[in-house]
Amino acid sequence: MLIKKGQLVQNTKLHGRKKTRSSGKENQRIIRDIFPNYELKLEDIQVDLIKNNMIELEIGFGFGEHILHQALTNPNSNFIGAEPFLGGIISLSKKIDERKLSNIKIYNGNAIDVVDTLDKNTLTTIYILFPDPWPKKRHHKRRLISKYNLDKFSNVLKKGGQLFIATDHEEYQYWILEIMSNRSDFRWICSGCNDFKSKPYEYPETKYEKKAILAGRRPVYLNFEKN
Ligand SMILES: C[S@@+](CC[C@H](N)C(=O)[O-])C[C@H]1O[C@@H](n2cnc3c(N)ncnc32)[C@H](O)[C@@H]1O
């Protein structure tokens, strides 16, 4: 396996951080000896997943707090976490290994590569927690939530599957709601006018969530169902 400083692979164009803060010996060991045990390779994706019924994908898992919690509390589901950031790969690999979990696979790279490789109607849930908001107008085309990517998410989600998005960025929130309101393949699950202001289920705060709340921002939790 190729270990460049701060980055393992980059298959398609990605923007944002990719470097680890530390390239110490322990991190090198985790990448060399631990990560490969949990790595999802695109060429193995169908073989690995064909036997599994419940497959959930987390895009941009950061340090892995949420996906780890999901895998621990739902041992009968299988999870794929996709993240290009090497610090996140190291952190999650270590946590999975400590708990000897067998229901998480990690893809080091662009989640869209995974989505493009999956068969139609494969996933029960896609989680996207605090996607980079790319606030400058000229960077909006980098946003993960776009019509282009939603077409792909829709294709791989099963009927009744969920797309869960959290954001602390107000303008991105409106952007997401506007795009989603123009789609007939998803419906927003929102029973009261305030329920999207609290988490729909308990999980440990992610790093970005904690940062947002400490800074006084109020995250929203948007849950959509595939029709
Ligand atoms: C703002 S951070 C949020 C991280 C984490 N979800 C949290 O709440 O702490 C956004 C993350 O998405 C990752 N990311 C961005 N584009 C991605 C893509 N196309 N595929 C997978 N991960 C992506 C980034 O590397 C980054 O770690």
The ligand as an SDF file (V2000), in Angstrom:
LIG
                    3D

 27 29  0  0  0  0  0  0  0  0999 V2000
  -16.9410   19.4400    8.3410 C   0  0  0  0  0  0  0  0  0  0  0  0
  -16.2790   17.8450    8.3670 S   0  0  0  0  0  0  0  0  0  0  0  0
  -17.4510   16.9400    9.3760 C   0  0  0  0  0  0  0  0  0  0  0  0
  -16.8670   15.6690    9.8980 C   0  0  0  0  0  0  0  0  0  0  0  0
  -17.8020   14.8260   10.8050 C   0  0  0  0  0  0  0  0  0  0  0  0
  -18.9680   14.3770   10.0860 N   0  0  0  0  0  0  0  0  0  0  0  0
  -18.2160   15.5810   12.0420 C   0  0  0  0  0  0  0  0  0  0  0  0
  -19.4180   15.8830   12.1840 O   0  0  0  0  0  0  0  0  0  0  0  0
  -17.3280   15.8730   12.8810 O   0  0  0  0  0  0  0  0  0  0  0  0
  -16.6710   17.2460    6.7540 C   0  0  0  0  0  0  0  0  0  0  0  0
  -15.9510   15.9530    6.4400 C   0  0  0  0  0  0  0  0  0  0  0  0
  -16.4030   15.4570    5.1910 O   0  0  0  0  0  0  0  0  0  0  0  0
  -15.2910   14.8880    4.5120 C   0  0  0  0  0  0  0  0  0  0  0  0
  -15.6390   14.8630    3.0800 N   0  0  0  0  0  0  0  0  0  0  0  0
  -15.7930   15.9200    2.2580 C   0  0  0  0  0  0  0  0  0  0  0  0
  -16.1140   15.5310    1.0220 N   0  0  0  0  0  0  0  0  0  0  0  0
  -16.1800   14.1600    1.0640 C   0  0  0  0  0  0  0  0  0  0  0  0
  -16.4660   13.1560    0.1030 C   0  0  0  0  0  0  0  0  0  0  0  0
  -16.7620   13.4780   -1.1690 N   0  0  0  0  0  0  0  0  0  0  0  0
  -16.4280   11.8710    0.4890 N   0  0  0  0  0  0  0  0  0  0  0  0
  -16.1390   11.5350    1.7760 C   0  0  0  0  0  0  0  0  0  0  0  0
  -15.8700   12.4400    2.7360 N   0  0  0  0  0  0  0  0  0  0  0  0
  -15.8880   13.7340    2.3800 C   0  0  0  0  0  0  0  0  0  0  0  0
  -14.1450   15.8000    4.8730 C   0  0  0  0  0  0  0  0  0  0  0  0
  -12.8780   15.1660    4.7170 O   0  0  0  0  0  0  0  0  0  0  0  0
  -14.4370   16.1200    6.3230 C   0  0  0  0  0  0  0  0  0  0  0  0
  -13.8090   15.2170    7.2100 O   0  0  0  0  0  0  0  0  0  0  0  0
  1  2  1  0
  2  3  1  0
  2 10  1  0
  3  4  1  0
  4  5  1  0
  5  6  1  0
  5  7  1  0
  7  8  2  0
  7  9  1  0
 10 11  1  0
 11 12  1  0
 11 26  1  0
 12 13  1  0
 13 14  1  0
 13 24  1  0
 14 15  1  0
 14 23  1  0
 15 16  2  0
 16 17  1  0
 17 18  1  0
 17 23  2  0
 18 19  1  0
 18 20  2  0
 20 21  1  0
 21 22  2  0
 22 23  1  0
 24 25  1  0
 24 26  1  0
 26 27  1  0
M  CHG  2   2   1   9  -1
M  END
$$$$
